[in-house]
Amino acid sequence: MKISTYKPINVIGNPANLAAALDSSLEELGSLIENKAKLYQKKIIPKKNGKSRTVYSVDRELKKIQNKINNRIFSEVEFASYLFGSISDPDLPRDYLLCAESHCPSAIIATIDIKDFFDHITDEKVEKIFSGFFNFPDDVAELLTELCTFQGRVPQGAPTSSYLANLMFGTQEKRIAKAANECGARYSRLLDDIIISSPQKNFSIDTLYQRVEQMIVNSGFQINETKSKVDILGPKPLEVHGIVVTGNSPKVSKLKYQEIRRLVHQVSDLSKTDNRRTTHRYYKKYHRAYGLLSILKRVNHPAHKKLKSKLTSAPPLPSNRFRNSIFRRLSKLESKHQIHQQRKWFAKDWNRISHELGILRRSYPEDATNARNRLNLITPYV
């Protein structure tokens, strides 16, 4: 079982080293910290259950620094094999589907949900991660904490937040995962969702469950009792994160398959209506359906190929407005490439236009060729 470890390439021994590692200066970092209140924008996202959650969008300059913290610091962490969600892993995607697969086959499952997880990851907890797990000096840990927190806590939506969430429980969590492994059970955490499972129906899950409860409470968090439960295999198949885990490999539930199939047919029906394929609504529905089809592919669902063929027979078409948007943004990049060719935002905008040219070519092949030639003259250098 792999545990989380940090093996830095370059030592960050003081704030000046940190600023250099982030391609910045102490003055610039200090200015960002001083103006934090202006650099976060709150968004209220409605949930399916009628409640809402608060997320934050981050201003470009602070977001750039947070992305560099990810690339220069968090990228050096080898995250424990029982952690999932927002972890960059070139070998395996650490997403909810791989998490579910780690619990196949299951005959008993305990689900433990941490209530308002991000809101309770305080700046004090974050500083302990930077000074304890990373072993940074106090002044470096304090500076990093200021760059990664807002109003005394980790803001959900910031680039660094999910990495900090994954490192929250440290040694306590490692011991629980090891104990589960030693008794033939499995432990995983997908940010605020903890799962314990066993292939044995008569497995006594109480001890592990109580240890998880103790870990959560001792760390200053609360358990969401309404979402926490123990399920035992019966007529209804067991699920982890909406994926059936009763058998040796993960499967999509009947309800999930019906949802995907229904969406594909909705898109297909829309495509037969005049000019619908050029609308933003069609574009969103098409790409949502395409993303859901990837789930069927990963679980080797027999209907994947047929549904994908039906969907891709009517891809979105570019509108004149879409065409004009591409050329307007292309002209903007052309005017800025000599100065900003090495900037990350430049590469992001360049790649977006490059992708959109494939869509443009479906209705405007000559314009797409012209735009491609112009784009190739201003390739980013990052």
DRENPA-647751 format. One record per residue (C-alpha): residue in one letter; x, y, z. Coordinates in nm, 4 decimals. Example, Ala and Ser with C-alpha at 12.3 -4.5 7.8 and 13.67 -1.06 7.14 Angstrom:
# DRENPA-647751
<"A", <1.2300, -0.4500, 0.7800>> <"S", <1.3670, -0.1060, 0.7140>> 
# end
This chain:
# DRENPA-647751
<"M", <0.0000, 0.0000, 0.0000>> <"K", <0.1498, 0.3326, -0.1102>> <"I", <0.1415, 0.6209, 0.1394>> <"S", <0.1759, 0.9953, 0.0724>> <"T", <0.5382, 1.1114, 0.0555>> <"Y", <0.7163, 1.4328, -0.0456>> <"K", <1.0512, 1.4226, -0.2252>> <"P", <1.1432, 1.7748, -0.3386>> <"I", <1.3860, 1.8342, -0.6239>> <"N", <1.4891, 2.1746, -0.4840>> <"V", <1.4853, 2.2704, -0.1170>> <"I", <1.2699, 2.5706, -0.0227>> <"G", <1.4430, 2.6977, 0.2899>> <"N", <1.3140, 3.0547, 0.3185>> <"P", <1.0500, 3.2903, 0.1726>> <"A", <1.2932, 3.4200, -0.0902>> <"N", <1.3472, 3.0620, -0.2154>> <"L", <0.9705, 3.0172, -0.2318>> <"A", <0.9216, 3.3370, -0.4317>> <"A", <1.1932, 3.2266, -0.6748>> <"A", <1.0359, 2.8806, -0.7076>> <"L", <0.7074, 3.0497, -0.8004>> <"D", <0.8767, 3.2845, -1.0536>> <"S", <0.7722, 3.5779, -0.8393>> <"S", <0.9071, 3.8153, -0.5762>> <"L", <0.8272, 3.8670, -0.2097>> <"E", <0.6792, 4.2061, -0.2992>> <"E", <0.4429, 4.0525, -0.5565>> <"L", <0.3368, 3.7735, -0.3209>> <"G", <0.2827, 4.0255, -0.0420>> <"S", <0.0647, 4.2379, -0.2697>> <"L", <-0.1505, 3.9381, -0.3618>> <"I", <-0.1972, 3.8489, 0.0046>> <"E", <-0.2788, 4.2083, 0.0991>> <"N", <-0.5450, 4.2296, -0.1734>> <"K", <-0.6969, 3.8826, -0.1270>> <"A", <-1.0430, 4.0200, -0.0566>> <"K", <-1.0575, 4.1543, -0.4130>> <"L", <-0.9148, 3.8402, -0.5751>> <"Y", <-1.1888, 3.5902, -0.4878>> <"Q", <-1.5393, 3.5924, -0.6311>> <"K", <-1.8056, 3.3928, -0.4498>> <"K", <-2.0460, 3.1721, -0.6453>> <"I", <-2.3487, 2.9909, -0.5024>> <"I", <-2.4077, 2.6579, -0.6784>> <"P", <-2.7477, 2.4903, -0.6247>> <"K", <-2.7471, 2.1189, -0.5340>> <"K", <-2.9953, 1.8540, -0.6459>> <"N", <-3.1305, 1.8267, -0.2896>> <"G", <-3.2350, 2.1922, -0.2905>> <"K", <-2.9415, 2.3108, -0.0811>> <"S", <-2.6429, 2.5039, -0.2157>> <"R", <-2.2656, 2.5090, -0.1897>> <"T", <-2.0256, 2.7997, -0.2063>> <"V", <-1.7350, 2.7942, -0.4493>> <"Y", <-1.4877, 3.0655, -0.5430>> <"S", <-1.3371, 3.1776, -0.8706>> <"V", <-0.9843, 3.3135, -0.8310>> <"D", <-0.8359, 3.6185, -1.0006>> <"R", <-0.5878, 3.5369, -1.2778>> <"E", <-0.2704, 3.6572, -1.1033>> <"L", <-0.3368, 3.4727, -0.7767>> <"K", <-0.4581, 3.1678, -0.9674>> <"K", <-0.1314, 3.1689, -1.1616>> <"I", <0.0645, 3.1534, -0.8348>> <"Q", <-0.1609, 2.8783, -0.6976>> <"N", <-0.1109, 2.6743, -1.0152>> <"K", <0.2647, 2.7124, -0.9703>> <"I", <0.2320, 2.5888, -0.6119>> <"N", <0.0617, 2.2835, -0.7603>> <"N", <0.3282, 2.2387, -1.0286>> <"R", <0.6347, 2.3108, -0.8132>> <"I", <0.5303, 2.1688, -0.4745>> <"F", <0.2244, 1.9415, -0.4846>> <"S", <0.3516, 1.7726, -0.8025>> <"E", <0.6423, 1.6364, -0.5953>> <"V", <0.4012, 1.4503, -0.3662>> <"E", <0.3321, 1.0818, -0.4241>> <"F", <-0.0221, 1.0610, -0.2931>> <"A", <-0.1321, 0.7523, -0.1032>> <"S", <-0.3006, 0.4840, -0.3115>> <"Y", <-0.6217, 0.5152, -0.1069>> <"L", <-0.6704, 0.8849, -0.2002>> <"F", <-0.8794, 0.9898, -0.4992>> <"G", <-1.0060, 1.3100, -0.6561>> <"S", <-0.8152, 1.5955, -0.8237>> <"I", <-0.4825, 1.4106, -0.8117>> <"S", <-0.2671, 1.4287, -1.1220>> <"D", <-0.1529, 1.0734, -1.1917>> <"P", <-0.0209, 0.9956, -1.5421>> <"D", <-0.0513, 0.6202, -1.4885>> <"L", <-0.4074, 0.6033, -1.3526>> <"P", <-0.6814, 0.8684, -1.3394>> <"R", <-0.7541, 0.9129, -0.9680>> <"D", <-1.1237, 0.9755, -1.0272>> <"Y", <-1.4460, 0.8403, -0.8763>> <"L", <-1.4557, 0.5495, -1.1218>> <"L", <-1.1117, 0.4195, -1.0230>> <"C", <-1.2113, 0.4702, -0.6600>> <"A", <-1.5201, 0.2546, -0.7136>> <"E", <-1.3108, -0.0098, -0.8906>> <"S", <-1.0847, -0.0362, -0.5848>> <"H", <-1.3873, -0.1681, -0.3921>> <"C", <-1.4751, -0.4526, -0.6322>> <"P", <-1.6138, -0.6969, -0.5320>> <"S", <-1.8013, -0.5789, -0.2227>> <"A", <-2.0582, -0.7473, 0.0001>> <"I", <-2.0633, -0.4785, 0.2703>> <"I", <-1.9937, -0.1060, 0.2370>> <"A", <-1.9677, 0.1739, 0.4918>> <"T", <-2.0044, 0.5277, 0.3591>> <"I", <-1.8897, 0.8150, 0.5803>> <"D", <-1.9421, 1.1714, 0.4606>> <"I", <-1.7552, 1.4662, 0.6123>> <"K", <-1.9872, 1.7620, 0.6633>> <"D", <-1.8853, 2.0932, 0.4973>> <"F", <-1.5325, 1.9580, 0.4566>> <"F", <-1.3614, 2.2518, 0.2838>> <"D", <-1.5223, 2.5089, 0.5149>> <"H", <-1.3585, 2.3360, 0.8113>> <"I", <-1.0070, 2.3138, 0.6638>> <"T", <-0.8780, 2.6164, 0.8526>> <"D", <-0.5613, 2.8155, 0.7944>> <"E", <-0.4194, 2.6574, 1.1109>> <"K", <-0.4674, 2.3082, 0.9632>> <"V", <-0.3137, 2.4189, 0.6326>> <"E", <-0.0081, 2.5627, 0.8055>> <"K", <0.0406, 2.2315, 0.9880>> <"I", <0.0437, 2.0512, 0.6520>> <"F", <0.3124, 2.2826, 0.5137>> <"S", <0.5251, 2.2744, 0.8302>> <"G", <0.4620, 1.9076, 0.9195>> <"F", <0.4181, 1.6995, 0.6055>> <"F", <0.6379, 1.9211, 0.3849>> <"N", <0.8750, 2.0161, 0.6676>> <"F", <0.8977, 2.3778, 0.5496>> <"P", <1.0321, 2.6433, 0.7898>> <"D", <0.7625, 2.8367, 0.9759>> <"D", <0.7946, 3.1530, 0.7659>> <"V", <0.7614, 2.9540, 0.4408>> <"A", <0.4632, 2.7594, 0.5779>> <"E", <0.2951, 3.0849, 0.6836>> <"L", <0.3466, 3.2440, 0.3413>> <"L", <0.2115, 2.9387, 0.1577>> <"T", <-0.0870, 2.9268, 0.3923>> <"E", <-0.1706, 3.2900, 0.3132>> <"L", <-0.1536, 3.2139, -0.0598>> <"C", <-0.3817, 2.9091, -0.0315>> <"T", <-0.6510, 3.0274, 0.2116>> <"F", <-0.9219, 3.2932, 0.2193>> <"Q", <-1.1067, 3.4251, 0.5230>> <"G", <-0.9324, 3.1702, 0.7452>> <"R", <-1.0147, 2.8570, 0.5473>> <"V", <-0.9521, 2.6710, 0.2221>> <"P", <-1.1723, 2.8146, -0.0557>> <"Q", <-1.3447, 2.5444, -0.2596>> <"G", <-1.2670, 2.6074, -0.6259>> <"A", <-0.9111, 2.7340, -0.5811>> <"P", <-0.6474, 2.5206, -0.7636>> <"T", <-0.4598, 2.4300, -0.4440>> <"S", <-0.7608, 2.3370, -0.2299>> <"S", <-0.8167, 1.9754, -0.3342>> <"Y", <-0.4464, 1.8932, -0.2888>> <"L", <-0.4588, 2.0264, 0.0664>> <"A", <-0.7805, 1.8320, 0.1276>> <"N", <-0.6068, 1.5109, 0.0211>> <"L", <-0.3270, 1.5684, 0.2736>> <"M", <-0.5603, 1.6568, 0.5592>> <"F", <-0.5527, 1.3415, 0.7746>> <"G", <-0.1913, 1.2291, 0.7340>> <"T", <-0.0663, 0.9546, 0.9665>> <"Q", <-0.4076, 0.8850, 1.1232>> <"E", <-0.5534, 0.7973, 0.7857>> <"K", <-0.2530, 0.5863, 0.6885>> <"R", <-0.2991, 0.3721, 0.9999>> <"I", <-0.6688, 0.3172, 0.9287>> <"A", <-0.6021, 0.2240, 0.5652>> <"K", <-0.3296, -0.0166, 0.6776>> <"A", <-0.5583, -0.1748, 0.9390>> <"A", <-0.8309, -0.2210, 0.6769>> <"N", <-0.5846, -0.3807, 0.4376>> <"E", <-0.4541, -0.6200, 0.7033>> <"C", <-0.8023, -0.7568, 0.7758>> <"G", <-0.8992, -0.7996, 0.4107>> <"A", <-1.1037, -0.4801, 0.3836>> <"R", <-1.0519, -0.1723, 0.1645>> <"Y", <-1.0346, 0.1974, 0.2560>> <"S", <-1.0620, 0.4971, 0.0251>> <"R", <-1.1263, 0.8692, 0.0457>> <"L", <-1.2539, 1.0810, -0.2408>> <"L", <-1.2060, 1.4243, -0.0816>> <"D", <-1.4964, 1.4305, 0.1699>> <"D", <-1.6357, 1.0819, 0.0954>> <"I", <-1.4827, 0.7910, 0.2880>> <"I", <-1.5600, 0.4312, 0.1904>> <"I", <-1.4784, 0.1101, 0.3798>> <"S", <-1.5686, -0.2175, 0.2108>> <"S", <-1.5193, -0.5908, 0.2325>> <"P", <-1.5967, -0.8807, -0.0007>> <"Q", <-1.7177, -1.0744, 0.3047>> <"K", <-2.0847, -1.0187, 0.3910>> <"N", <-2.0322, -1.1073, 0.7583>> <"F", <-1.7302, -0.8765, 0.7989>> <"S", <-1.7461, -0.6748, 1.1230>> <"I", <-1.7048, -0.3191, 1.0019>> <"D", <-1.7782, -0.1447, 1.3336>> <"T", <-1.4181, -0.1120, 1.4566>> <"L", <-1.2929, 0.0527, 1.1371>> <"Y", <-1.6024, 0.2731, 1.1215>> <"Q", <-1.5413, 0.3942, 1.4774>> <"R", <-1.1754, 0.4665, 1.4016>> <"V", <-1.2775, 0.6784, 1.1030>> <"E", <-1.5339, 0.8641, 1.3162>> <"Q", <-1.2657, 0.9297, 1.5764>> <"M", <-1.0206, 1.0554, 1.3111>> <"I", <-1.2777, 1.2970, 1.1692>> <"V", <-1.3871, 1.4378, 1.5061>> <"N", <-1.0335, 1.4602, 1.6485>> <"S", <-0.9267, 1.6561, 1.3395>> <"G", <-1.1931, 1.9202, 1.3967>> <"F", <-1.4533, 1.8019, 1.1452>> <"Q", <-1.8089, 1.6715, 1.1692>> <"I", <-1.9770, 1.3654, 1.0200>> <"N", <-2.2759, 1.4190, 0.7939>> <"E", <-2.5068, 1.1664, 0.9581>> <"T", <-2.7717, 1.1885, 0.6833>> <"K", <-2.5224, 1.0706, 0.4196>> <"S", <-2.3328, 0.8166, 0.6318>> <"K", <-2.4537, 0.4555, 0.6335>> <"V", <-2.3661, 0.0849, 0.6163>> <"D", <-2.5083, -0.1242, 0.3297>> <"I", <-2.5037, -0.5045, 0.3074>> <"L", <-2.5460, -0.6955, -0.0171>> <"G", <-2.9053, -0.7970, -0.0832>> <"P", <-3.1455, -0.7890, -0.3787>> <"K", <-3.0242, -0.4375, -0.4615>> <"P", <-2.6618, -0.4151, -0.5886>> <"L", <-2.4116, -0.2164, -0.3840>> <"E", <-2.2804, 0.1100, -0.5256>> <"V", <-1.9805, 0.3344, -0.4645>> <"H", <-2.0078, 0.6874, -0.6059>> <"G", <-2.2963, 0.5724, -0.8249>> <"I", <-2.1046, 0.2751, -0.9695>> <"V", <-2.2091, -0.0869, -0.9035>> <"V", <-1.9281, -0.2724, -0.7222>> <"T", <-2.0920, -0.6068, -0.6443>> <"G", <-1.8956, -0.7972, -0.9091>> <"N", <-1.5259, -0.8259, -0.9875>> <"S", <-1.5345, -0.5166, -1.2099>> <"P", <-1.7292, -0.1885, -1.1871>> <"K", <-2.0562, -0.1552, -1.3743>> <"V", <-2.2959, 0.1269, -1.4509>> <"S", <-2.6292, 0.0977, -1.2718>> <"K", <-2.9467, 0.0581, -1.4759>> <"L", <-3.0601, 0.4055, -1.3750>> <"K", <-2.7285, 0.5617, -1.4831>> <"Y", <-2.7349, 0.3769, -1.8149>> <"Q", <-3.0925, 0.4902, -1.8767>> <"E", <-2.9901, 0.8492, -1.8003>> <"I", <-2.7028, 0.8325, -2.0508>> <"R", <-2.9141, 0.6616, -2.3160>> <"R", <-3.1947, 0.9144, -2.2705>> <"L", <-2.9537, 1.2078, -2.3080>> <"V", <-2.8006, 1.0648, -2.6273>> <"H", <-3.1482, 1.0233, -2.7778>> <"Q", <-3.2403, 1.3784, -2.6733>> <"V", <-2.9348, 1.5142, -2.8529>> <"S", <-3.0126, 1.3033, -3.1589>> <"D", <-3.3706, 1.4344, -3.1689>> <"L", <-3.2516, 1.7936, -3.1282>> <"S", <-3.0096, 1.7534, -3.4194>> <"K", <-3.3022, 1.6947, -3.6557>> <"T", <-3.4490, 2.0392, -3.5830>> <"D", <-3.3403, 2.3257, -3.8106>> <"N", <-3.0308, 2.5132, -3.6884>> <"R", <-3.0346, 2.3503, -3.3439>> <"R", <-2.6830, 2.2103, -3.3959>> <"T", <-2.5437, 2.5653, -3.4011>> <"T", <-2.6883, 2.6625, -3.0616>> <"H", <-2.4989, 2.6781, -2.7343>> <"R", <-2.7641, 2.4572, -2.5707>> <"Y", <-2.6979, 2.1834, -2.8251>> <"Y", <-2.3214, 2.2202, -2.7792>> <"K", <-2.3554, 2.1757, -2.4001>> <"K", <-2.5916, 1.8780, -2.4256>> <"Y", <-2.3721, 1.7083, -2.6864>> <"H", <-2.0541, 1.7374, -2.4815>> <"R", <-2.2290, 1.6313, -2.1610>> <"A", <-2.3531, 1.3193, -2.3391>> <"Y", <-2.0068, 1.2576, -2.4851>> <"G", <-1.8504, 1.2822, -2.1395>> <"L", <-2.1019, 1.0378, -1.9907>> <"L", <-2.0353, 0.7920, -2.2726>> <"S", <-1.6739, 0.7738, -2.1560>> <"I", <-1.8058, 0.6062, -1.8387>> <"L", <-1.9662, 0.3312, -2.0486>> <"K", <-1.6395, 0.2865, -2.2356>> <"R", <-1.4326, 0.2496, -1.9201>> <"V", <-1.6645, -0.0173, -1.7783>> <"N", <-1.6813, -0.1967, -2.1165>> <"H", <-2.0571, -0.1526, -2.1462>> <"P", <-2.1917, -0.3341, -2.4569>> <"A", <-2.4038, -0.0345, -2.5625>> <"H", <-2.1125, 0.2104, -2.5731>> <"K", <-2.0231, 0.1790, -2.9420>> <"K", <-2.3832, 0.1974, -3.0618>> <"L", <-2.4655, 0.5042, -2.8528>> <"K", <-2.1398, 0.6770, -2.9446>> <"S", <-2.2083, 0.6180, -3.3139>> <"K", <-2.5559, 0.7674, -3.2750>> <"L", <-2.4210, 1.0726, -3.0929>> <"T", <-2.1202, 1.1467, -3.3145>> <"S", <-2.3284, 1.1263, -3.6319>> <"A", <-2.4592, 1.4744, -3.5483>> <"P", <-2.1812, 1.6828, -3.3874>> <"P", <-2.2336, 2.0536, -3.3070>> <"L", <-2.2029, 2.2928, -3.5995>> <"P", <-2.0469, 2.6390, -3.5800>> <"S", <-2.2679, 2.9441, -3.6009>> <"N", <-2.1576, 3.2699, -3.7616>> <"R", <-2.1232, 3.4091, -3.4103>> <"F", <-1.8918, 3.1185, -3.3185>> <"R", <-1.6821, 3.1911, -3.6298>> <"N", <-1.6543, 3.5616, -3.5456>> <"S", <-1.5555, 3.4800, -3.1871>> <"I", <-1.2648, 3.2643, -3.3068>> <"F", <-1.1265, 3.5333, -3.5369>> <"R", <-1.1694, 3.8049, -3.2736>> <"R", <-0.9740, 3.6019, -3.0153>> <"L", <-0.7164, 3.5004, -3.2768>> <"S", <-0.6502, 3.8668, -3.3600>> <"K", <-0.6060, 3.9382, -2.9890>> <"L", <-0.3453, 3.6607, -2.9576>> <"E", <-0.1631, 3.7879, -3.2669>> <"S", <-0.1353, 4.1333, -3.1095>> <"K", <0.0069, 3.9927, -2.7856>> <"H", <0.2217, 3.6973, -2.8883>> <"Q", <0.5577, 3.8772, -2.8988>> <"I", <0.5282, 3.9806, -2.5331>> <"H", <0.3104, 3.7060, -2.3851>> <"Q", <0.4098, 3.3993, -2.5878>> <"Q", <0.5534, 3.2327, -2.2757>> <"R", <0.2532, 3.2986, -2.0529>> <"K", <0.0315, 3.0111, -1.9455>> <"W", <-0.2904, 3.1978, -2.0314>> <"F", <-0.1593, 3.2501, -2.3859>> <"A", <-0.1047, 2.8756, -2.4301>> <"K", <-0.4493, 2.8033, -2.2847>> <"D", <-0.6238, 3.0444, -2.5243>> <"W", <-0.4155, 2.9151, -2.8167>> <"N", <-0.5107, 2.5542, -2.7425>> <"R", <-0.8772, 2.6436, -2.7086>> <"I", <-0.8824, 2.8113, -3.0499>> <"S", <-0.6913, 2.5177, -3.1985>> <"H", <-0.9603, 2.2795, -3.0705>> <"E", <-1.2437, 2.5016, -3.1941>> <"L", <-1.1009, 2.5077, -3.5466>> <"G", <-1.2026, 2.1431, -3.5792>> <"I", <-1.5614, 2.2511, -3.5173>> <"L", <-1.5309, 2.5513, -3.7494>> <"R", <-1.4117, 2.3282, -4.0344>> <"R", <-1.7463, 2.1458, -4.0410>> <"S", <-1.9167, 2.4479, -4.1977>> <"Y", <-1.6369, 2.6926, -4.2841>> <"P", <-1.3442, 2.4861, -4.4197>> <"E", <-1.1659, 2.7768, -4.5912>> <"D", <-1.1901, 2.9980, -4.2837>> <"A", <-1.0614, 2.7124, -4.0683>> <"T", <-0.7577, 2.6661, -4.2948>> <"N", <-0.6875, 3.0392, -4.2906>> <"A", <-0.7154, 3.0549, -3.9114>> <"R", <-0.4954, 2.7464, -3.8699>> <"N", <-0.2199, 2.9036, -4.0819>> <"R", <-0.2329, 3.2219, -3.8739>> <"L", <-0.2379, 3.0247, -3.5489>> <"N", <0.0687, 2.8238, -3.6485>> <"L", <0.2665, 3.1489, -3.6787>> <"I", <0.2136, 3.2333, -3.3104>> <"T", <0.2659, 2.9016, -3.1320>> <"P", <0.3080, 2.9374, -2.7532>> <"Y", <0.6393, 2.8778, -2.5827>> <"V", <0.5805, 2.7542, -2.2273>> 
# end
